[in-house]
Amino acid sequence: MMRLIKGVLVVMISLFSIITLFSLLIPSSVRISRAVVINNADAAAVYKQIIPFENWKNWHPIFTVDSATFSREANGASFHIIHRQQEVLLLLQKADSNSVQFLLQTKGANDIQNEIVIHTLASQQAVQVEWRTITRLNWYPWEKFYGIFLDQLTGASYEGALNGLKGFLEGASTHYQ
């Protein structure tokens, strides 16, 4: 009986070691990028919907469907969102007319570095908006394997948000014409 237990322990430790070594070959950061072209809009109109963060309730699917509360700290650089009893903190790092960089922090999750880049397409009278994220993963094997599927798990939500922005701005532009 003791021999069987020793054998099982050796196999389990060996298997865990192999999985851990294999996970070290997996990159420790995951990059996700999604883009959309918004017709009949300019960069200034897009920028006004991205900054201030309060305007996300106009176009971001999570905030247009569900009830979420927003609050800004006195310094203006951080923005709290409470969504489904979970607090999300957006820390504005850099903003200019072409891009907005912010850090998304959620308790118990990895920080996600975000950048929303605005490209003017003058020949098409349109704007391309690209949402880029970088998620840094810990060395834990289960987290590295989770990183393999992160694009499939979260990419659709970035696409949905960009399509919401597109729908809001294209709908707003038809109201002005």
Residue pairs with C-beta under 8 A, 6 or more apart in sequence:
19 141
20 141
22 141
23 139
23 140
23 141
23 144
23 145
24 139
24 144
26 144
26 145
26 147
26 148
27 147
28 136
28 137
28 138
28 139
28 144
28 147
29 134
29 135
29 136
29 137
30 134
30 135
30 137
30 147
30 150
30 151
31 132
31 133
31 134
32 132
32 133
32 135
32 150
32 151
32 154
32 155
32 158
33 130
33 131
33 132
33 133
34 130
34 131
34 155
34 158
34 159
34 162
35 128
35 129
35 130
35 131
35 162
36 128
36 129
36 159
36 162
36 163
36 165
36 166
37 121
37 124
37 126
37 127
37 128
37 166
38 46
38 126
38 127
38 128
38 129
38 165
38 166
38 169
38 170
39 124
39 125
39 126
39 170
39 173
40 125
40 126
40 170
40 173
40 174
41 126
41 127
41 169
41 170
41 173
42 120
42 127
43 97
43 98
43 118
43 120
43 127
44 97
45 127
45 169
45 172
45 173
46 118
46 127
46 129
46 165
46 169
47 97
47 100
47 118
48 55
49 55
49 56
49 58
49 59
49 165
49 168
49 169
50 56
50 100
50 116
50 165
51 92
51 95
51 100
52 72
52 79
53 70
53 72
53 79
53 81
53 90
53 92
54 70
54 72
54 79
56 63
57 63
57 64
57 68
57 70
58 64
58 168
59 161
59 164
59 165
59 167
59 168
59 169
60 161
60 164
60 165
61 157
61 160
61 161
61 164
62 68
62 83
62 157
62 161
63 81
63 83
64 164
66 83
66 84
68 81
68 82
68 83
69 81
69 82
70 79
70 80
70 81
71 79
71 80
72 78
72 79
72 80
73 79
73 80
76 92
77 91
77 92
78 89
78 90
78 91
78 92
79 89
79 90
79 91
79 92
80 87
80 88
80 89
80 90
81 87
81 88
81 89
81 90
82 88
86 106
86 107
87 106
87 107
88 104
88 105
88 106
89 104
89 105
89 106
90 102
90 103
90 104
90 105
91 102
91 103
91 105
92 100
92 101
92 102
93 101
93 102
93 103
94 100
94 101
95 101
97 118
98 117
98 118
98 119
99 115
99 116
99 117
99 118
100 115
100 116
101 113
101 114
101 115
102 114
103 111
103 112
103 113
103 114
104 111
104 112
104 114
105 111
110 135
110 136
110 137
110 138
110 143
111 135
111 136
112 133
112 134
112 135
113 133
113 134
113 135
113 136
114 131
114 132
114 133
115 131
115 132
115 133
116 129
116 130
116 131
116 132
117 129
117 130
117 132
118 127
118 128
118 129
119 127
119 128
119 129
119 130
120 127
121 127
121 128
129 162
129 165
129 166
131 158
131 161
131 162
133 154
133 158
135 147
135 150
137 143
137 144
137 146
137 147
